[in-house]
Amino acid sequence: MVYLNGEFMPIEQAKIPVLDRGFIFGDGVYEVIPVYSRRPFRLGEHLTRLQASLEAVGLSNPLAAAKWAELVGKIIAGNPWEDQTVYLQITRGPAKRDHTFPKGLKPTVFVMASELVPPSAELVRSGAAAIVLPDFRWLRCDIKSTSLLANCMLRTAATQAGCAEAILVREGELTEASASNVFIVKDGTVLAPPKSRLILPGITYDVVVEILRANTIAHQIRRVAESELRSAEEIWITSSSREVLAITTLDGAPVGHGGDAGKPGALFARIHALYQEYKASVMRAPAHA
Ligand SMILES: Cc1ncc(COP(=O)(O)O)c(C=O)c1O
């Protein structure tokens, strides 16, 4: 079951006009919310980021936070899986084609869910392959916009190279990956680029930084040079669907040094375990706590 503009229906019945600006211009924003045991994870944070994306593109939020929570709850209840990914999208709505944002449009609001399948135990144990590509996206990567053509091109290049992700560099510095944030380990310290207009402020990134802080694991949020990425002891990617995943080969070369090169590192194992613990504790907490 999906939701479109006030109604619930099977996905086959959900239709939008061809002049919808989401279709014509990619003029819309979205969120992807992981759901574990039918409970949305970090819903408040996702709704706050949604609000920021809407404001950045001059759209007003069609629903109050409580209404979003209610709607997300209904979508979760209306779908068969215990663990889900709830996808929601707001576009500026249908209008005569014109680049300037027209005034007074009725936004299109769409929500769907799919099954959430986290990385397999085998993938967590082995880690994944990535390639490094130039970040040729725009300069507002902080907006979670549905205009994802560049990200799709970059991810497709990674897939064609037999890799799970494309890690992106701009002017000699690490930004993020095509659909995830990136952390590295250098001299035993975890490094991640600071939030800026060049990366999406990941909700999973925040969870990982909180875990690092809470467990006094050495870390620095600072700009990361491409050379540091390429010589890292460990590389991790984070996203709502992949949680924390080790990257164990970069451009075909093993990540890390010594005998453990090409295998997920010790810090990854620790963070992964802490992340799972944190998730379980949140899911055990009383509802609406
Ligand atoms: C470009 C990009 N960066 C980072 C992320 C990670 O964000 P989150 O942890 O909120 O899923 C995503 C998520 O899909 C993304 O598309």
The ligand as an ORCA input file, in Angstrom:
! r2SCAN-3c Opt
* xyz 0 1
  C      24.374     11.164     -1.322
  C      24.062     10.519     -0.008
  N      24.880     10.747      1.029
  C      24.653     10.183      2.236
  C      23.564      9.341      2.452
  C      23.347      8.729      3.813
  O      22.285      9.344      4.493
  P      21.433      8.582      5.609
  O      22.417      8.069      6.609
  O      20.546      9.622      6.172
  O      20.715      7.467      4.918
  C      22.663      9.102      1.418
  C      21.509      8.252      1.647
  O      20.903      7.733      0.783
  C      22.920      9.713      0.149
  O      22.091      9.505     -0.886
*
